[in-house]
Amino acid sequence: MKVIFAQGNPDQKYAATRHNTGFMAVDAIANARELSWKDIDKFNSRVAEFSINGEKLLLVKPLSYYNDTGLVARKIIDFYKLTPSEDFVVIHDDLSLPLGRLRIREKGSDAGNNGIKSLNAHLGELYSRIRVGIWTEKRDLMNDINFVLGTFTKEETETLEKIFPEIDTLITSFAAGNLVGHSFDV
């Protein structure tokens, strides 16, 4: 089993914000694959299941807030007896990458991302990340909080929608155990 863990905030008021890029990505994957979401109370998450070449995958949207998702991830890892470095990937927004750029990272520090800081506190730093660039020139006009909690424009949303199929392709690579080495720019 593999876990695809999305970073985001559960309240509807955050649905179209930059900080919910991870949720938007897994929603696009679920829609493309015609999956349905179900709430799993013991994980404090919304989950969709599917398989690729016999490998079971869980798309996970934690129902905790972005900055406190590590405990949710730990519960899932422990319940299924998974190894974060092999069986867990997080999809999250990244302020340092331009909008439309994807980068893969195998491990590492939080680089100022509080959601990753929470994951690192509960899982360690050895797990994969699909970093989705959200930086635009607007970023230079406001502080981090206002930027990540701001909504995407129509044009920015269209750019994101172009990279979601690439994220789905990355998930297929992850299921096969070879996620590393991929990148994509719109």
N, C-alpha and C positions, 0 to 999 in steps of 0.2 A: 504494500500500500504506500501511496505517496500523497502528501498534503500540499495543496496550492493555497496558500494563506494570503488573503488580501488585506491590506491596510486601508482603513477608512473609519468614518463615524456613522453610527447606526441611525441617528435621527434624520427624518426626511428633509429638514432644513439644510443639511449638509450634502444632500444627494448629488448636486452638480458642482461641488467645490473641488478645487485642485487637490485637496487632501483626500478626496474620495476616488482618486484615479485608480487605485487598486480594486475597489469595489466595482467601478465602471468596467474594468477589464474582465473580471470574473463574471459579471453580468452578461457581457458581450459573448464570452465563451459559452455560458449556460444557454443563452438564447440561440446561438449558432448550432449548438448540439441538442437543442430542444429538451433541456434538463429542467427539472423543477426543484425549487428550494424548499427545505423544511427546517423548522427551528428544532435544535437539539439542546434542551435545557441543561443537561449535564456538562456540555461544552460551552454554554452561553454563546452559541453561534447559530448562524444560518448556514446550512450545508447542502450541497448538491453532489451526487455521486455519479461516476461513470467509469468506464474502463477503456484502456488503449492497449491493444495486443496482449490482453490478459492481465494487465496491471491495473488494479483498482486505484482510482484517484478521488480525492475529496477536494472540492472547491469549498473554501471556508471564508465566511464573512463574520468576524467576531461582532458580538453585540455589545462589547465594551467599547470605550472610546479609544481613539487612535493611540494615545499616549500610554495606554494601559492594556495592551494586547498580549503581553508576554505570558501572563497567567493562563489565558485562554489557550495559547499555543502549547504551553507545558501540559495542560490537562489532556489535550489531544495526543501529544507525543507519548505521554505516559500510558494512556488508555490503550493505544494500539501498539505500544512497545516499539516505537520507531526510533531511528537514529537521525537526529537533525541534519547531520552532514550528508546523508544519503537520501533521506525521505521527505525533506521539507524545503519548500521554496516560498519566499514571500514576494509579493508584487506590491511595490510602493512608489509613490511620487518622489521625485528627486529635484530639489531646487538648483542643483549645480549643473544639470543637463538641460540643454535647450528643448523646448516642446517638440515632440516627435522623435526624439532620440531614445533608444533602448540600450541599456548596458547590463551585462551580467556580471555579478560579483559572487565569488565562492564563499567568501568570509570577510570579516573585518569589523572595524569600529562603527559606531553609529553616525559619525560625521555630522553631529548636531541634530539628527532626526530622532525625536523623542519616542516615536513608535519603535524604531529599531533599537533604541536604548532599552526599552522595556523588553523586547525580544531577547536582546543580548543578556540582560539580567537573569532571564529565566531559562534560556537555552544555551548560553555561551555564544561565541562569535562564529562557530563553524556550521553555517547553513547558507544556502544559496539565496541570492536576491535578484529579482528582475526589477531594475531601476528604470522608471519611466520619467523622462524629462518633462518638466512643467515650466521651466524658466522662459519668460518672455521679457521684453523691455519694460513691461509694467512692473516687474519685480524691483527694478531700481528706483521706483517711485514710492514704494511703501515698505513697511516692516514685514518680517517673515510671517507673523500671525495673520495679518490682514491679507497678505498675498495667498497663503495656502488655504485660507477659509473663504477666499473670494471665488466667484463662479467663473467658469470658462465662457468665452464669447462663442458665438455660433461658429466662427472660423476655427477657433481653437478646438472646439468639440469635433469638427470635421477632421482636423489633423489627428486627434486621438483615435477616432474611428478607423483611420487608415492603419494604425499600428496594432489594434486589437487582434486582427488575424495573425499578425506576426507573433504576438504573445501566445496565441493558441498553438502556433507552430513550435514555439519554445517549450510549451507544456508537453507536447508530443516528444520532444527531445529529452526533456526531464524524465518522462515516464520510461524512456529507453536507457536512462543513465548517462546521457551525454549532453548536458545543458551547456557546459563551459565552451567558450570560444565564439559565442553568437553575439552579434550586435546588429542594430538596424537604425536607419535614419529615414524619415519621410522626405 
